[in-house]
Amino acid sequence: MFESNTAFVTGGTGSIGEAICNNFIKNNCAKVYASTTNLDKAKNLNKKINFINMDLKEISSNHLKDNINFEPDFLILNAGLNKDNLFLRMSEEEWNDVINVNLNSTFKLVKHFIRGMVKRRFGRIVFITSVVAFTGNPGQTNYIASKSALTGFCKSLSLEVASRNITVNCVAPGFINSNMTDKLTEMQKNNILDKVPMKKLGNPSDIADTVSFLCSDKSSYITGQTIHVNGGLALI
């Protein structure tokens, strides 16, 4: 399906990022690149994924110009950092680190790659947001501020580049079996499942399939939208 395409996925060693990369490979994507800060883990993952050591917290435009030598057709902004704390106790560092990884790096990466997409008159950009960006969640003002901002970013950017055959969409996962939910206690997981009508957590493949759909020809008339994948947790 993607034989002539190149994809770049941020956060490629996370549960969802890895699933997205593997889904592209399964669909014969010509080249799949992924960012990571964990090259040791990357060595044990699919050898067809071209991992790039990239700290999104400190990424600069000059670094991208000097170290990135490919032009993706599909840009998947999946990397996410959470440093949870009640707002009254939240430090400036906790706020800035999350905003830098989840939002500011997205600006820099889109800025770097969008010109090539405009020139080729083709591109698919997908932001991975979160259900809590729409519902709120105590202790996550930094995370939710960053993920909510991506929704507005997506809408505005989609209008600017639609005439160039570039689509920009969001996928908002609910609670997915991932490295983030692995941190939860059994009691916390049970409390979540009580709120999910399907009575189960989602799988990374649920998100990967949605991303592939948004990159395929089947979604060519969809842009500026958020696709919610949450098992009925929030009907938005």
C-alpha positions in Angstrom: 0.0 0.0 0.0 2.9 2.4 0.8 5.5 1.0 -1.5 6.7 4.4 -2.8 6.4 6.3 0.5 8.7 7.3 3.4 7.5 7.7 7.0 9.0 9.4 10.0 7.6 8.5 13.4 8.7 10.3 16.6 8.9 8.2 19.8 9.5 5.0 17.8 10.6 2.9 20.8 7.4 3.5 22.8 4.6 1.0 22.6 2.4 3.0 20.3 5.3 4.4 18.2 6.7 0.9 17.6 3.3 -0.4 16.6 2.9 2.5 14.1 6.3 1.8 12.6 5.6 -2.0 12.3 2.3 -1.2 10.7 3.9 0.9 8.0 6.5 -1.9 7.4 3.6 -4.5 7.2 2.1 -2.3 4.5 5.3 -2.2 2.6 6.3 1.3 3.3 9.6 2.0 1.4 11.4 3.6 4.3 10.5 4.0 7.9 12.5 6.3 10.1 11.9 6.9 13.9 13.3 9.1 16.6 14.3 7.7 20.0 16.4 8.5 23.0 16.8 4.8 23.8 19.1 3.3 21.2 19.7 0.3 23.4 16.0 -0.6 23.2 15.9 0.2 19.5 18.6 -2.5 18.8 16.1 -5.2 19.8 13.2 -3.9 17.6 12.4 -4.4 14.0 15.6 -4.0 12.0 13.7 -2.4 9.1 13.1 0.7 11.3 15.8 3.3 10.8 16.2 4.8 14.3 17.7 8.2 14.8 19.0 9.4 18.2 17.0 12.6 18.8 16.2 14.3 22.1 13.0 16.2 21.3 13.3 18.2 24.5 16.3 20.1 23.1 15.9 19.7 19.4 16.9 22.7 17.3 16.2 23.8 13.7 20.0 23.7 13.0 20.3 20.2 14.3 17.5 19.1 11.9 19.2 20.8 8.9 22.5 19.2 9.7 21.4 15.6 10.6 18.2 14.8 8.6 18.7 13.8 5.0 15.3 12.4 4.1 11.9 13.8 3.1 9.0 11.9 4.6 5.6 11.7 3.0 4.1 10.7 6.3 5.0 12.6 9.4 3.7 11.1 12.6 4.2 13.2 15.8 3.7 10.5 18.3 6.4 11.2 21.0 4.9 12.3 24.3 6.3 13.1 27.8 4.3 13.3 31.0 5.6 14.7 34.2 2.4 14.6 36.3 1.9 16.8 39.4 -0.9 18.9 40.9 -0.6 22.4 39.5 0.1 24.0 42.9 3.2 21.8 43.2 4.2 21.7 39.5 7.7 23.1 38.9 8.7 25.2 35.9 10.9 22.4 34.8 8.0 19.9 34.8 6.0 22.4 32.7 8.7 23.3 30.3 10.0 19.8 29.6 6.5 18.5 28.7 5.7 21.5 26.5 9.1 21.3 24.8 8.7 17.6 23.9 5.0 17.5 23.2 4.4 20.8 21.5 7.5 22.8 20.7 9.3 19.9 19.0 6.2 19.4 16.9 6.5 23.0 15.6 10.1 22.5 14.7 9.6 19.2 13.0 6.6 20.3 11.0 8.4 23.5 10.1 11.4 21.5 8.8 9.4 19.0 6.7 6.4 21.0 5.5 8.1 22.9 2.7 9.1 19.6 1.0 5.6 18.4 1.2 4.3 21.6 -0.3 6.8 21.3 -3.2 5.9 17.7 -3.9 2.2 18.6 -3.5 1.6 15.6 -1.2 1.9 14.8 2.5 0.2 13.3 5.5 0.7 14.7 9.0 -0.8 13.0 12.0 -0.6 14.3 15.6 -1.1 11.7 18.4 -3.0 13.6 21.1 -5.1 12.1 24.0 -8.6 11.7 25.3 -7.6 13.7 28.3 -7.0 16.7 26.1 -10.7 16.8 25.7 -11.9 15.7 29.2 -9.2 17.1 31.5 -7.4 15.1 34.2 -6.2 16.2 37.6 -2.4 16.5 37.9 -1.8 16.8 34.2 -2.2 20.5 33.3 1.2 20.5 31.5 0.4 17.3 29.5 -3.1 18.4 28.6 -2.1 21.9 27.7 0.4 20.5 25.2 -2.0 17.9 23.7 -4.9 20.3 23.5 -2.7 22.8 21.7 -2.0 20.2 19.0 -5.7 20.0 18.2 -5.8 23.8 17.4 -2.4 23.5 15.6 -3.9 20.7 13.4 -7.0 22.6 12.5 -5.2 25.8 11.4 -2.4 24.0 9.6 -4.8 21.8 7.7 -6.5 24.9 6.3 -3.2 26.4 5.1 -2.0 23.3 3.2 -5.2 21.6 2.0 -4.8 23.0 -1.5 -1.4 21.3 -1.7 -2.9 17.8 -1.2 -1.5 17.7 2.4 -3.8 16.4 5.1 -3.3 17.1 8.8 -5.2 15.1 11.4 -5.1 14.0 15.0 -5.6 10.6 16.6 -6.7 10.8 20.2 -6.1 7.5 22.1 -8.0 6.6 25.2 -6.3 4.3 27.7 -4.0 2.0 25.7 -1.9 -0.9 26.9 1.5 0.9 26.7 4.5 1.9 28.6 2.5 4.8 30.1 -0.4 2.6 31.4 2.2 0.0 32.7 2.9 2.5 35.5 -0.6 2.3 36.8 -1.5 0.1 39.8 -4.2 -2.6 39.4 -6.6 -0.5 41.4 -6.0 2.4 39.0 -6.5 0.2 36.0 -9.8 -1.2 37.4 -11.0 2.3 38.1 -10.3 3.2 34.4 -12.0 0.0 33.1 -15.1 0.9 35.1 -15.4 4.0 32.9 -14.8 2.3 29.6 -18.0 0.9 28.0 -15.9 -1.8 26.2 -14.4 -2.9 29.6 -10.9 -3.2 28.2 -7.9 -1.2 27.4 -7.0 -0.5 23.8 -4.0 -2.0 22.1 -1.2 0.0 20.3 -2.3 -1.7 17.1 -5.7 0.1 17.4 -3.8 3.4 17.1 -1.4 2.2 14.4 -4.3 1.0 12.2 -6.0 4.4 12.5 -2.7 6.2 11.6 -2.3 4.0 8.5 -5.9 4.8 7.5 -5.2 8.5 7.7 -2.1 8.1 5.6 -3.9 6.0 2.9 -5.8 7.0 -0.1 -9.0 6.0 1.6 -8.8 9.1 3.8 -7.7 11.6 1.2 -10.8 13.8 1.8 -10.3 13.9 5.6 -8.3 16.8 7.1 -8.4 19.0 10.2 -10.1 16.2 12.1 -9.5 14.3 15.4 -10.2 10.6 15.3 -11.1 9.3 18.8 -10.0 5.8 19.7 -11.1 5.3 23.2 -13.6 2.4 23.5 -16.5 4.7 24.2 -14.7 6.3 27.2 -15.6 9.8 25.9 -18.1 10.4 23.1 -16.9 13.6 21.5 
